Structures are given as structure tokens and as C-alpha cells.
Amino acid sequence: MMKRFKTKLAKFSALSWPERRTLLAAMAWLTLFWLGLRVFGLHRFQFWLQRVNMPMECGFSKEEILYIATLVNIAASQAFVPATCLTRSMLLGWMLQRRGVVSQLRIGVRLNQGVLDAHAWVEYAGVPINDQADVGEQFLPFVEILPTEAFHSP
């Protein structure tokens, strides 16, 4: 246990200050995003997140954007709450939006041995950045989020 902690501490110490700040912020925000999704639901929480005007200029390279996605994924693996794919993807999208990076939250479904699976990921320039490159082939993405009323029978 102590060896694992020392390994994590060494990896954290190897990060630059901006990278540490991003990682720690992601860990803190994950808890709030997890709560926000449970309290407000997807539509209302997403609306609330998007109502703030963000910078329209992106000064980040694709490599830097991918690294932010990696840091959010690392934070999700160490989170104090269950960091679902939706929670971490919404957080990543919001963090990128705050930096002026235009990205898309994708939610897809698939039928797996008779069970409907859902998954969320973020795409930048049409490419998944916080998941496997072929995630869009494994899950059929929704073009838009459907309201829950769409799933009620008449």
C-alpha cells in the first residue's frame, strides 16, 4: 500500500504546476459534476453548464487537448465518487469549453447479449479524445439527447 502511494506521489511530483492544477481541479470538479447530474439530471445540468459565455478562441494544440483528456481520466480513476463515463465526459467537455476548445459530448448505445449498454465520450474534431478511437463504432451515438418522454409508450 505504501509503495503504491509513493509511486502515485512520484508521478504527481513529475507533473508541471499547470498539469498538477488541472489534475487536482478535475478531481474536485468530478464530485460536483457527479452531484449535479444526480440532483438536476442531464438536460438541466447541461443547460446550466452551457449558459455561461466562454472564450471563443482556442490556443491549445491537439496534443495539449489530448493531455487534458488524459488528466481528467486519471482524476476519474482516483475520484472520491463513482466517476461514470458520463460524469467524466461532461467534466472534460466543460473544461475544454472554458479553454475555448469546441468539443462534442457523445452518448451512444449498443445491445450486448440482450442488454442495452450506454456510454459517453468526448470528441474533438470528430475524434474521440477520452476513450478508444473506435468507440463510435462500438456504440451507436445519438445525434441529440432525447427527452425521457420519448421513451414512454402512448
DALIN-V704633 format. One line per field, one symbol per residue. phi: phi as a letter, one per 20 degrees, with the letter a starting at -180 (. if undefined). psi: psi as a letter, one per 20 degrees, with the letter a starting at -180 (. if undefined). burial: 1 if it has 24 or more other C-alpha atoms within 12 Angstrom, else 0. A space follows every 50 residues. Layout:
BEGIN
phi=???
psi=???
burial=???
END
This chain:
BEGIN
phi=.fffffffffffffffgffffffffffffgfffgfgffednffffffffe fefdgdddddefffffffffffffgffdfecfefgffffffggfffgfen eeccedcccbeclndedcbcbddclmdfdcbffegfefcefffbfeffff eeef
psi=ghggghgghggghiqrghggggghgggghgghgggghhghrgghgggghi ipprqjppkqrhghghhggghghgghijqironrhgghhggggghgghjj pprpppprrqooljpoqqqqrpqpkjppikaqhjhihhpoqqhrpqqhhi jpq.
burial=00000000000000000010011111111111110110000100110010 00000000000000110111111111001000111111111111111110 11111111000000000011111100011110001100101000000000 0000
END
